[in-house]
Amino acid sequence: MRLLISSCLLLLTVACTPTVQVNAPKEPITINLNVKIEHEIRVKVDKELDELFADDSNLF
């Protein structure tokens, strides 16, 4: 009886061994950078403000 129980336990522990598989992806990894740069607007506004203050220096 002990032999039967120990053989069953041995089979259960061997059958439950975890496996880890590491595979490379089939498609290449793509990184999508949708970045919108709007620094031009700020520069234009700064220049317009400089011109406005230079034209009418009595504002401040």
GROMACS elastic network, one bead per residue, 0.5 to 0.9 nm:
[ bonds ]
;  ai    aj funct       b0    kb
    1     4     6  0.51531   500
    1     5     6  0.63546   500
    1     6     6  0.86418   500
    2     5     6  0.51808   500
    2     6     6  0.60213   500
    2     7     6  0.84305   500
    3     6     6  0.52147   500
    3     7     6  0.60232   500
    3     8     6  0.85304   500
    4     7     6  0.52168   500
    4     8     6  0.61607   500
    4     9     6  0.86537   500
    5     8     6  0.51087   500
    5     9     6  0.61715   500
    5    10     6  0.85386   500
    6     9     6  0.50707   500
    6    10     6  0.60645   500
    6    11     6  0.86111   500
    7    11     6  0.61708   500
    7    12     6  0.86053   500
    8    11     6  0.51220   500
    8    12     6  0.61724   500
    8    13     6  0.86852   500
    9    12     6  0.50509   500
    9    13     6  0.61680   500
    9    14     6  0.85852   500
   10    13     6  0.52875   500
   10    14     6  0.62158   500
   10    15     6  0.85515   500
   11    14     6  0.52100   500
   11    15     6  0.60061   500
   11    16     6  0.86407   500
   12    15     6  0.51208   500
   12    16     6  0.62174   500
   13    16     6  0.53145   500
   13    17     6  0.67199   500
   14    17     6  0.57956   500
   15    18     6  0.88192   500
   23    26     6  0.87636   500
   24    27     6  0.88034   500
   25    28     6  0.68885   500
   25    29     6  0.80276   500
   27    30     6  0.87910   500
   37    40     6  0.80250   500
   38    41     6  0.60442   500
   38    42     6  0.75578   500
   39    42     6  0.54253   500
   39    43     6  0.65263   500
   39    44     6  0.88925   500
   40    43     6  0.52230   500
   40    44     6  0.62950   500
   40    45     6  0.87640   500
   41    44     6  0.51768   500
   41    45     6  0.62656   500
   41    46     6  0.86222   500
   42    45     6  0.51479   500
   42    46     6  0.60886   500
   42    47     6  0.85917   500
   43    46     6  0.50740   500
   43    47     6  0.61609   500
   43    48     6  0.86134   500
   44    47     6  0.51597   500
   44    48     6  0.61906   500
   44    49     6  0.86445   500
   45    48     6  0.50379   500
   45    49     6  0.61275   500
   45    50     6  0.85711   500
   46    49     6  0.51277   500
   46    50     6  0.61691   500
   46    51     6  0.86466   500
   47    50     6  0.50523   500
   47    51     6  0.62058   500
   47    52     6  0.85906   500
   48    51     6  0.51019   500
   48    52     6  0.61227   500
   48    53     6  0.86925   500
   49    53     6  0.61569   500
   49    54     6  0.84128   500
   50    53     6  0.52841   500
   50    54     6  0.59975   500
   50    55     6  0.85444   500
   51    54     6  0.50139   500
   51    55     6  0.60432   500
   51    56     6  0.86634   500
   52    55     6  0.52475   500
   52    56     6  0.63411   500
   52    57     6  0.84146   500
   53    56     6  0.53004   500
   53    57     6  0.55698   500
   53    58     6  0.83539   500
   53    59     6  0.72039   500
   53    60     6  0.85870   500
   54    57     6  0.56045   500
   55    58     6  0.89476   500
   56    59     6  0.61897   500
   57    60     6  0.67697   500
